[in-house]
Amino acid sequence: MSDASIGTPEQLRDPNYTPPIAKAVPLGIQHVLAMFVSNVTPAIIVCGAAGFGFGSNSPDFPQMIYMIQMSMFFAGIATLFQTIGIGPVGARLPIVQGTSFAFIPIMIPLVAGKGVDAIAVLMGGILVGGLFHAFLGLFIGKLRFALPPLVTGLVVTMIGLALVKVGIQYAAGGVPAIGTEEYGSLLNWTMAGTVIIVTLGLKFFTRGMLSVSAVLVGLLVGYVVAFALGQVNLGNVGRAAPFALPNPLHFGLEFSFAAILGFCLMSFVSAVETVGDVSGITKGGAGREATDKEIQGATFADGLGTAVSGLFGALPNTSFSQNVGLIAMTGVMSRGVVTIGALFLILCGLVPKVGAVISSVPIEVLGGGVIVMFGMVVAAGISMLSDVNWNRRNMVIFAIALSLGLGLQLEPDALQYLPQTLKVLATSGILPAALIAIVLNLVLPEELANEATEEVNGGMAGHGKGTMPGE
C-alpha cells in the first residue's frame, strides 16, 4: 500500500526517513487510532475490579478518569523512548507502546473489591517489574530458548481465556448490575451487539484504515446508538478540567511480594513478546532481521516505560502488535511517523476531558468491543500454537499446563489453605500455566514413546503440524 508521493521504496524502508508533514501527520494519527481502544481498556477493567469503575457510583470514580488519562500520556512517553531513544534505551524503530493486556489477570486478584487504596500495591509492582524488565535487556537474546511457541502460545491463549468473562459481564451490564433485572437485558445486549456487528462488518468487508480501526469505529457507532437510547451520561465531561499535568505518586507506592513476583514473572513473557514485535517490524517494514542492539534497546525502553508509568499512576506498557501489522500494511517504516502519533497520545493525556468522554461510554458498549478484542487474544494464542510440532511430548506439556492453569483460575477455592500471596499468584492461572510449561519443556525428553500417552489422549491424536512417532 505504499504511495510514491510519500517516498521512494528505499526511503519507506528507512526508519530515519520522515515523509512530508502533510502525509506524516495522518499516518501518525492512524497508528493511534489502531491502538486507542486497546490502550485505555486495561485501566477501565482494573478500576472496575477494584470497585470504583463503571456502575459503582463510587466517589472515587474520577480516579478512573485519571488512570485513563495516564494510560494515554505514558503510552506516548514510552513510544518516544522507542522512536527517539535515550542512549542505549530504545530501538529507534517505529514501535508503538501501549498498556498491556498481559498483566490484567495478575492485577485483578491484587485489587479485587479493595477500592482505590489497593492501586498503590499495583504501582509498587509495576515500578519493580518495569526495572526488572529493563534488566532483562542485558541478556534477552539468550533467554528466548525457554519460551518457544508452545509456551508463548499457551500464555497468550490463557490471557485471552482469563479475560473473556469480563467482556460478557460488561456487555450484560457490568458487575454492579449482577443479580438485578437490568443484567443481561435486551437493551444492554442491543448496545453490545451493535458494536460486535459493526466491527465484524468493517473487519471483513472494508480495507485500509476502516478495517484496521474496526473496533474503534464499532464503539463509536455503539456510542451513538446508546446516546439515542438515552444511556449516555455526559456529566463528567463538563466537570473535567481542560488541562492537567501528571501527578507523581498519585496513587502512592506500596511494595507487596505477590505483586512484585507477579509483575516480574509476566515481564519475562512481555519481554519476549517485544522481541517478536521488533523482529516483525524489521521483517515487514525493512525486509531484514532485527539487530541485537535494536532488540536490547527495545527491551530497555519497554521496561523503563513501564517503571516510569508506575510512578505516575499508569499501568504496564508493552509494544503493540497490531501496529506491527499496520506498518506491514502501509509499507511506511518511518519512526518519525510514529513519533507524531506519540505526541498526539501525550496531548490527549494532558486533556482530562478526553478521559471523561471515554468514561461516558456505557459499559455495555465497551463490552461489545472487548468481547471482540479478548476473543482475538485467544485467537492470536491459537495462531502461535499452530507453529508447534504436536508430537506426544508437546501434547502432554500443553495438557498439564492448561488443565492446572485454567482449572485453578476457575476454582480458586481449591487453594484456600495456601498463603494469600501464593494464592493470588496461583489463581491467576497464567503464571502456573507458564511456569509448568517452561519447566516441563526444559526437562522432559524430546520424544515420548508411542504408548506413553495412548491411555490419556482418548484416541485423539490431533492433526497439527508434526507427525506422531512411529506413524
C-alpha positions in Angstrom: 0.0 0.0 0.0 3.0 2.3 -0.3 2.4 5.6 -2.1 5.1 7.1 -4.3 4.1 10.6 -3.1 5.1 9.6 0.4 8.6 8.5 -0.6 10.6 6.1 -2.7 10.7 2.4 -1.8 14.2 2.8 -0.4 13.1 5.8 1.8 10.0 4.0 3.0 12.2 1.1 4.3 14.4 3.6 6.2 13.4 4.2 9.9 15.2 7.6 9.8 13.2 8.9 6.8 10.1 11.1 7.6 7.6 11.7 4.8 6.3 15.2 4.1 4.4 16.6 7.2 1.1 16.6 5.4 1.4 12.9 4.9 3.2 12.1 8.2 0.6 13.5 10.5 -2.4 11.4 9.3 -0.1 8.4 9.2 0.9 9.0 12.8 -2.7 9.5 14.0 -3.6 6.3 12.1 -1.3 4.4 14.4 -3.0 5.9 17.5 -6.5 5.0 16.2 -5.4 1.4 15.6 -4.4 1.0 19.3 -6.5 3.6 21.1 -9.2 1.3 22.5 -6.8 -1.4 23.5 -4.7 1.1 25.3 -7.3 2.5 27.6 -9.3 -0.7 28.2 -7.0 -2.2 30.9 -7.4 0.9 33.1 -11.2 0.6 32.9 -11.0 -3.2 33.7 -8.7 -2.7 36.7 -10.7 0.2 38.2 -13.9 -1.8 37.7 -12.3 -4.8 39.5 -11.2 -2.6 42.4 -14.7 -1.2 42.8 -14.6 2.4 41.5 -15.3 1.9 37.8 -18.4 1.9 35.7 -21.7 1.4 37.6 -20.0 1.6 41.0 -21.4 5.0 42.0 -18.1 5.3 43.9 -16.9 8.8 44.9 -13.5 7.6 43.6 -14.8 7.3 40.0 -12.7 10.4 38.9 -9.7 8.2 39.7 -10.5 6.0 36.8 -10.6 9.1 34.5 -7.1 10.0 35.8 -5.8 6.4 35.1 -7.3 6.6 31.6 -5.6 9.9 31.1 -2.2 8.5 32.2 -2.7 5.4 30.0 -2.6 7.8 27.0 0.1 10.1 28.3 2.6 7.4 29.2 1.9 5.3 26.1 3.1 8.3 24.3 6.1 8.8 26.5 7.1 5.1 26.2 6.7 5.3 22.4 9.1 8.2 22.4 11.6 6.1 24.3 11.4 3.6 21.4 11.4 6.0 18.5 13.8 8.7 19.6 15.8 6.8 22.3 18.0 7.9 25.2 21.5 6.4 25.0 21.1 2.6 25.0 17.4 2.9 25.6 15.1 2.5 22.6 15.2 0.5 19.4 14.9 3.7 17.3 12.3 2.0 15.3 8.6 2.7 14.7 7.5 0.8 17.7 4.2 1.9 19.3 3.9 1.3 23.0 0.6 0.9 24.9 -0.9 -0.5 28.1 -0.5 -4.3 28.2 -3.4 -6.8 28.5 -1.0 -9.5 29.6 -0.8 -8.1 33.2 -4.6 -7.8 33.7 -5.1 -11.4 35.1 -2.3 -10.6 37.6 -3.7 -7.2 38.6 -7.3 -8.2 39.1 -6.8 -10.5 42.1 -4.5 -7.9 43.7 -7.2 -5.2 43.7 -10.5 -7.1 43.6 -13.0 -5.2 45.6 -10.4 -3.3 47.6 -11.0 0.2 46.3 -8.6 2.9 45.2 -6.3 2.2 48.2 -5.3 -1.1 46.6 -3.8 0.6 43.5 -0.7 1.6 45.5 0.2 -2.1 45.5 -0.1 -2.3 41.8 2.1 0.8 41.3 4.9 -0.8 43.5 4.7 -4.0 41.5 4.8 -2.0 38.2 7.8 0.0 39.2 9.9 -3.0 40.3 8.6 -5.2 37.4 9.5 -2.4 34.9 13.0 -2.2 36.3 13.4 -6.0 36.1 12.0 -5.9 32.5 14.7 -3.4 31.6 17.4 -5.5 33.3 16.3 -8.4 31.1 17.5 -6.4 28.1 21.1 -7.2 29.1 20.6 -10.9 28.1 17.2 -11.2 26.5 18.6 -12.9 23.4 19.9 -15.8 25.5 16.5 -16.4 27.2 14.4 -16.9 24.1 15.1 -20.7 24.1 13.0 -21.0 27.2 9.9 -19.6 25.5 9.2 -21.5 22.3 5.8 -21.2 20.6 4.4 -24.0 22.8 4.9 -21.7 25.9 4.2 -18.3 24.4 1.1 -19.6 22.5 -0.2 -21.2 25.7 0.4 -18.0 27.7 -1.3 -15.7 25.2 -4.3 -18.2 25.0 -4.5 -18.2 28.8 -4.5 -14.4 28.9 -7.5 -14.3 26.5 -9.4 -17.0 28.3 -8.9 -15.2 31.6 -10.5 -12.0 30.1 -13.4 -13.3 28.0 -15.6 -13.5 31.1 -15.0 -9.7 31.6 -16.3 -9.0 28.1 -19.6 -10.9 28.7 -20.1 -9.2 32.1 -19.6 -5.8 30.6 -22.0 -6.5 27.7 -24.7 -7.7 30.1 -24.5 -4.6 32.2 -21.4 -4.8 34.4 -20.6 -6.4 37.8 -22.7 -3.9 39.8 -25.8 -5.0 37.8 -25.4 -8.7 38.5 -28.5 -10.0 40.3 -30.7 -7.2 39.1 -33.4 -7.3 36.3 -31.2 -4.9 34.3 -28.4 -7.5 33.9 -28.5 -9.2 30.6 -31.5 -7.2 29.4 -32.3 -6.8 25.7 -31.4 -3.1 25.9 -27.9 -4.0 27.1 -27.3 -6.7 24.5 -28.6 -4.4 21.8 -25.9 -1.9 22.6 -23.2 -4.5 22.8 -24.4 -6.4 19.8 -24.4 -3.2 17.6 -20.6 -2.9 18.4 -19.9 -6.5 17.5 -21.9 -6.4 14.3 -20.4 -3.1 13.0 -16.9 -4.3 14.0 -17.3 -7.6 12.1 -18.8 -5.8 9.1 -15.9 -3.4 8.8 -13.2 -6.1 9.5 -14.4 -8.3 6.7 -16.0 -6.0 4.1 -13.7 -3.0 4.1 -10.0 -2.4 3.6 -7.3 0.0 4.8 -7.8 2.2 7.9 -11.5 1.3 8.3 -10.6 -2.4 8.6 -7.6 -1.7 11.0 -9.7 0.6 13.3 -12.9 -1.6 13.1 -13.2 -1.9 16.9 -12.9 1.9 17.4 -15.5 2.6 14.7 -17.7 -0.1 16.1 -17.5 1.6 19.6 -18.3 5.0 18.1 -21.4 3.6 16.3 -22.4 1.8 19.6 -22.0 5.1 21.4 -24.3 6.9 19.0 -26.9 4.1 19.4 -26.6 4.3 23.2 -26.9 8.1 23.1 -30.1 7.8 21.0 -31.4 5.3 23.6 -30.7 7.8 26.5 -27.9 5.7 28.0 -25.1 8.2 27.8 -24.3 10.5 30.8 -22.0 13.4 29.9 -21.9 14.9 33.4 -18.3 14.1 34.0 -17.2 15.7 30.7 -18.5 19.1 31.9 -16.8 18.8 35.3 -13.4 17.6 33.9 -10.6 20.1 33.7 -9.5 21.3 30.2 -5.8 20.7 31.1 -3.9 18.8 33.8 -0.3 17.6 34.3 0.6 14.1 35.6 0.7 13.8 39.3 3.8 12.0 40.7 2.9 9.1 43.1 -0.8 9.9 42.5 -1.9 6.5 44.0 1.2 6.1 46.2 3.6 3.2 46.2 3.3 0.0 48.3 5.5 -3.0 47.8 4.0 -6.4 48.1 5.9 -9.7 47.4 2.9 -11.1 45.5 2.7 -8.0 43.2 6.4 -7.8 42.7 6.8 -11.5 41.9 3.8 -11.5 39.6 4.9 -8.4 37.6 8.5 -9.7 37.3 7.4 -13.1 36.0 5.0 -11.6 33.5 7.7 -9.1 32.5 9.7 -12.1 31.3 6.9 -13.1 28.9 6.3 -9.5 27.8 10.0 -9.0 27.0 10.0 -12.0 24.7 6.8 -10.6 23.1 8.6 -7.3 22.4 11.4 -9.2 20.8 8.9 -10.8 18.4 7.4 -7.4 17.6 10.8 -5.8 16.9 11.5 -8.7 14.5 8.1 -8.4 12.9 8.7 -4.7 12.3 12.1 -5.1 10.7 11.0 -8.0 8.6 7.7 -6.5 7.5 8.9 -2.9 7.1 12.5 -3.2 6.0 12.9 -6.8 4.9 15.7 -7.6 7.3 16.3 -9.2 10.7 16.4 -7.1 13.8 19.9 -6.4 15.2 20.9 -7.3 18.7 21.3 -3.6 19.5 17.7 -2.9 18.4 16.3 -5.8 20.4 18.3 -4.8 23.5 17.3 -1.2 23.2 13.6 -2.1 22.7 13.6 -4.2 25.9 15.3 -1.4 27.8 12.6 1.1 26.6 9.8 -1.4 27.4 11.0 -1.7 31.0 11.8 1.9 31.5 8.4 3.0 30.1 6.6 0.6 32.5 8.7 1.8 35.5 8.0 5.5 34.9 4.3 4.7 34.3 4.1 3.2 37.8 5.4 6.4 39.4 2.5 8.5 37.9 -0.4 6.1 38.2 -0.4 4.3 34.8 -0.3 0.6 34.1 2.5 -1.5 32.4 3.5 -0.7 28.9 4.5 -3.1 26.1 4.9 -3.0 22.3 1.6 -3.2 20.4 1.4 -6.0 17.9 -1.5 -4.5 15.9 0.8 -1.6 14.9 3.4 -4.0 13.6 0.7 -5.2 11.2 -0.1 -1.6 10.3 3.5 -1.0 9.3 3.5 -4.0 7.1 0.2 -2.8 5.6 1.2 0.8 4.8 4.8 0.0 4.0 6.0 3.1 5.9 8.9 2.2 8.3 9.4 5.8 9.5 10.0 6.3 13.2 9.2 10.0 12.6 5.6 9.0 11.8 5.2 7.0 15.0 6.8 9.9 16.9 4.0 12.1 15.7 1.5 9.6 16.9 3.2 9.5 20.3 2.9 13.3 20.6 -0.8 13.0 19.8 -1.2 10.5 22.6 0.6 12.8 25.0 -1.6 15.7 24.0 -4.7 13.5 24.7 -3.2 12.5 28.1 -2.9 16.2 29.1 -6.6 16.9 28.5 -8.8 15.2 31.2 -11.9 15.9 29.1 -10.7 13.2 26.7 -10.6 10.7 29.6 -14.0 11.9 30.7 -15.5 11.3 27.3 -14.1 7.8 27.3 -15.6 7.2 30.8 -19.0 8.3 29.4 -19.1 5.3 27.1 -21.7 2.9 28.5 -20.2 -0.3 29.9 -22.4 -2.4 27.6 -20.9 -0.6 24.5 -17.4 -1.2 25.8 -18.4 -4.8 26.4 -19.1 -5.4 22.8 -15.7 -4.1 21.9 -13.8 -6.1 24.5 -15.6 -9.3 23.5 -14.0 -8.9 20.1 -10.6 -7.9 21.5 -10.3 -10.6 24.1 -11.5 -13.2 21.6 -8.8 -12.0 19.3 -6.2 -12.5 22.0 -7.3 -16.1 22.3 -7.2 -16.5 18.5 -3.7 -15.0 18.4 -2.5 -17.5 21.0 -4.0 -20.4 19.0 -2.3 -19.0 15.9 1.0 -19.1 17.7 0.3 -22.7 18.8 -0.1 -23.6 15.1 3.7 -23.4 14.8 4.1 -26.1 17.4 5.2 -29.6 16.4 2.3 -31.5 18.0 4.0 -34.7 19.0 3.0 -36.7 22.1 5.6 -34.8 24.3 4.2 -31.4 23.5 0.6 -32.6 23.8 1.3 -33.8 27.4 3.1 -30.5 28.3 0.2 -28.4 26.9 -2.5 -30.6 28.5 -1.0 -30.5 32.0 -0.2 -26.7 31.9 -3.6 -25.8 30.5 -5.5 -28.1 32.9 -3.8 -26.8 36.0 -3.7 -23.2 34.9 -7.2 -22.8 33.7 -8.6 -25.1 36.5 -7.1 -23.0 39.3 -8.4 -19.9 37.7 -11.9 -21.3 37.5 -11.8 -22.9 41.0 -9.7 -20.6 43.3 -11.0 -22.1 46.5 -9.1 -25.3 45.7 -6.1 -23.4 47.1 -7.8 -21.9 50.2 -5.0 -23.2 52.5 -2.2 -21.6 50.6 -0.7 -18.3 52.0 -2.6 -15.4 50.5 0.5 -14.3 48.4 0.8 -17.6 46.7 -2.9 -18.0 46.3 -3.2 -14.7 44.4 -0.4 -15.7 42.0 -1.6 -19.3 41.5 -5.3 -18.4 40.9 -4.3 -16.0 38.1 -4.0 -19.2 36.1 -1.4 -17.7 33.7 1.7 -17.9 36.0 1.2 -21.5 37.0 0.5 -22.5 33.4 3.5 -20.6 32.1 5.9 -22.0 34.8 4.7 -25.6 34.3 5.1 -25.3 30.5 8.5 -23.8 30.8 9.8 -26.3 33.3 8.4 -29.3 31.5 9.6 -28.1 28.2 13.2 -27.8 29.6 13.3 -31.1 31.5 11.2 -33.7 29.5 12.9 -35.7 26.8 12.3 -34.7 23.3 10.1 -37.7 22.4 7.8 -39.9 24.3 7.2 -43.5 23.3 4.0 -44.3 21.3 2.4 -46.0 24.3 3.2 -43.2 26.7 0.1 -41.1 26.0 -2.3 -43.6 24.5 -4.2 -44.1 27.7 -4.8 -40.3 28.2 -5.3 -38.9 24.7 -8.6 -40.8 24.1 -7.5 -41.7 20.6 -7.5 -38.0 19.6 -4.1 -37.6 18.1 -4.9 -34.3 16.5 -4.0 -33.0 13.1 -1.3 -30.5 13.9 2.0 -29.8 12.3 4.2 -32.8 13.2 3.5 -36.5 13.0 3.3 -38.9 15.8 6.3 -41.1 16.4 6.0 -44.4 14.6 3.3 -43.2 12.3 
